[in-house]
Amino acid sequence: MTVDAVAPFDAQAAATNRIEVCESDWPLSALTREEVALALITGVDGAAYRPVGAAMAIDAEGRRSGSLSSGCLERDVALHALSVIRDGVPRQLRYGRGSPFLDITLPCGGGLDITVLPAPAPEMVAQIRAQLAARGPVDLAIRPDGCITTGTLAGATFSLRIRPEIRFVILGKGPETASFARIVTHAGYGAEVFTDGETAAEAGIGRPLPAGHWPDDLEIDPYTAVAMFFHDHEHEPLFLARALQSPAFFVGAQGSLRAHQSRCQALAELGVPAERIAALASPFGLIPSTRDPRMLAVSVLAQILSRAAQLQGRT
């Protein structure tokens, strides 16, 4: 990409259907700085490292937060972002396939359209962060003049929904619970763990597990996965019944096929509708019949992330 390949903001070229990204795809904390530009992937041709809608923030000193590729073009984008900061005029950049210039190529062989805009006002960024913290999605639109606005907008050149990061609710006891809680939190995901004191100490996180009833202050949203690791299944059906009737995108429990069949029968006896019982993950994890807590943790995390990617249209 060279300066000669920079085009002014073209509303028609940037127009697309609304797409979704995760809040981790946007460097929201960096957008609170003064004099910041926002570089946004608005088109992908072929293979790409990052999804349409992913963003990078660049401040007046050239500091970058977030990524648009595997490192192929961020420095060049930052140079154009400095111009946007100076004059407030959005730019559209084309890299890789379809670009008239070959000085920057993408190893994946694809093409990227990058739109560089003045960052939204700090008040808007604060509003976006607050809504995501409350576990609600945020709709954004780019107006024909290149300004970003919240909500939906007729005639928008680009529409985007930012959804909250997925979170985990983990209930259970023992090494499987501790291993899963550790791998989830070390991967950077939010988690609420309900367990006994010994497991909480091993996991480094945990709250007391109520005996026989759902935690009173626990709320489940559509971006939550519920995973249970019990060897004593006495109270498990009550917890599963509550989880299955919540908006959680994933509900699963440790156990054999026989244990799964028994819990499905118990759920039916509790009055859980058959279509909700069918939503209970089986098998639990991608690796069959594993007996190692760490392997089970990796297996279940991979299954949940795969389910999330399917629901978000990335696979």
C-alpha angles and dihedrals in degrees: 000000000000134000088259090062094058114111128194115253108291112198095196094048092051095048115116141143116282111275133190133234134174121254088247087065089066123064092219097164090057091054090067091073122098119260100017132159125205120220112199132186104233099167140023125196111193122328120003137176095221131038128251106272097035113133143202127202122216123187130204091269091056095252112153131209122185127013140254099188140000088288099290100119112009094104093053092046089052091057091056090044090060088058090051090051090051100046104018092230116135119233133206117211131189122203132182122353112035096017115126090221127067102193091104118040130179116233090217089061094234134116131244132202111206122190115199116201140168106269118256118265116278090248091058092047090052090050091051093049093047093051092049091047087055087056095250127129121244125220118210132182135191113224121219089259090058097253120135120232133179122245128026121312131196108233094020114159092215130012125196139178119206111202126197119263113265116260134199133230109198124190126179147069138260138033095319091058092046094047093049093047091051096049092046095050094041088054088058100252124136115248141180112204124195112192146114125294097259094052092044090054091051093046096043090229136064150115128218113282110234113234111246101341140078114263106270097226098040115116124186124207132184090267094059129101119202118207125179128197110186130151091181104059097188097113098020097098091057092052092044093049090056094045094048092053091051126085092256112142091215134029121175141154135202118252149090127287088263090053090049092052091049093050091048089055091048091050091052089052089053089056099253108157116252093240090057093047087053088059091065107110115249124204096031105224133004097261111073123231097353115171099186115096094217094048090047090051093052091044094052094043090052090050093051094046090048090053091048091050091051092051091048092051097243096123 
